[in-house]
Amino acid sequence: MSLALAAVIGFVIGYRLEMTRAGYISMALTAIGFSAGQIAHLLLAQNRASMTLLPLVVGLVIVLFMLLGGVLRVTLYRNQKNA
């Protein structure tokens, strides 16, 4: 359920920001932030049983759906402009 929520959030943000400078910056900061969170989680884990890739997976889902939302908006805008 949390991955679906992350996908929806990423899609909405990507659709709103489109493929602008702010969109690219937010995608880059999201990817770097969740990767840093994964590294911090790795360093702070007390034992191997508590390790999870969830921060990395959530960040990846958000960034991919941000990209999908931005590309979809650009595609829809170009199709409306050409019609």
N, C-alpha and C positions, 0 to 999 in steps of 0.2 A: 504494500500500500504506500509506503514511503517513497518507493522508486516511482510509482505512478504520480504521486504528488510532485516530486522533483521534476519529472518530465513535463507536467503541466506548467509548473512555475518557469522552467527553462524555455518552454515554447512561447509563453506569454511575454516574457522579457525579450526574447529574440524577435518576436513579431513587432513589439513596440519599438525597439531600438533599431530594427532593420540592419542593414549592412553599413552603418555609419561608423565614424571613428569611436563614438561612445559604445557602440555595439561590440566592436573588436576589442576595445579596452576592457569592457566588462567580461567578455569571454576569456580573455587572457588572465585577468585577475581572479576569476572563478577557478580556472584550471590551476593556477599557481597556488591559490589559497587552499584548495582541497588537497593538492599534492603535499603542501607543507603540513597540513593537518594529518595526513597519512604518515609522514615522516615523524612528526611529533608523537603520534600514537605508537609508532614502532619503538621510539626511544623511551617512552614512558611506561610501556607494558611491563608488568611484573613477571609474567610467565607467558609461554607460547600459547597456552590455552585461551588467553584473553585477546589474542590477535584477531583482527578482522580486516577485510578489505573494503568495508562499507563506506568509509569516507572517500576512498578513491573511486568506487563505483558510483556513488551519488554525484560526485563532481563530474565524472565522465558523462553521466546521463543528463545532467543539467547543461553542460557545454554542448553536447550533441543536439539536444532539443532547442537550445538557443540558436545554434547554426541552422537547424531545420526551419525554425520560425522565421529567421531573417531571410533565408533563401526563398521561402514560400511567399513572403511579402513582396520581395523584389520581383519574383516571377509573376505574381498576380498584378502588380503595378505595371509591368512591361506589357502583359497581355491586354490590360485595359487601355493602355496608351496606344497600342498598335491597332486595336479594333475600331 
